[in-house]
Amino acid sequence: MDDIVIDARWLEPPEPLERVLATLARRRRDQRVRLLLHREPYPLYDLLRQMGLAYDTQPSPDGTYVILIHPVDDRVS
């Protein structure tokens, strides 16, 4: 399964959040979303939990946060 990648680095709020929510609304249920941001999106985390989704956040050496959004029962690889 291919992840949907959203590169929202350096976009002004609320555009990253709007892009993620629009993508989540149209993705397949088993599809994951990989979000790239220049800061950690704390408000998004609460929304994802409310939507029944899980996420894993990894900071990269270049300062980018990679947030993998997936169904709760999906094993992250």
N, C-alpha and C positions, 0 to 999 in steps of 0.2 A: 504494500500500500504506500503510495506516495504521499508525503506530507504536503500540506499547503503552506507555503512560506510567505510571510508578510514582513517585508523590510520597512519598519516604521522608524528607523533611526533618524533622529533630528527633526521629525515632524512635530509640529506644535500641538499641544492638547487642544481639543479632545480628539483630533484626527486619528491617532493610533487606536484609541478605544473604539471609535466608530468603525474603523476598518476591521478590527477583530470581531466585533459584534455582528457586523454584516457578513463576514466570512463564516462565522459559526452558524448563522441562520441558514446558510445555503450549502454547507458541507454535508457529506454523507455521514451518517451516524458513527461509522467506524473510522472515519478519517481524522487524522491529527492535524493540528495547526502549529506551525513553528513560527514564533514571533521574535523578531530581532529589534531590540530597543537600546537606547543609550542610557536608560535609567530603569530601575526596578519599578514595575507598575502595581504598586500596592492596592489602589482602588479596583483594578481588574481582578485581583485574586479573590476578593470578596464576591464579586459578581460571578466568577467561575464556580465557586463553591455553591452559591445559590442556584446555579444552573445545573448542578450535579456533575460538574466536570472537575478533573484533576489537572494539576500542572506540575512541571518540574523546571526549576530555574537554574541555569548554569552561567556564571560570569565568564567571559572570554578574556584572554590577556589584553586585547585591544580596547577593553572597556564596554564591549557590547554584552548585553544580557540576552541569552537565548532561552526563551520560555516555550516549552513544549506543552501544548494543551491537548488533553486526550480524555476519552471516556474513563471513568473511575476504574473499571475492570480491565483496562488495557495495560499490558506489561510494557514498560518503557525500555527501549533498547538503545 
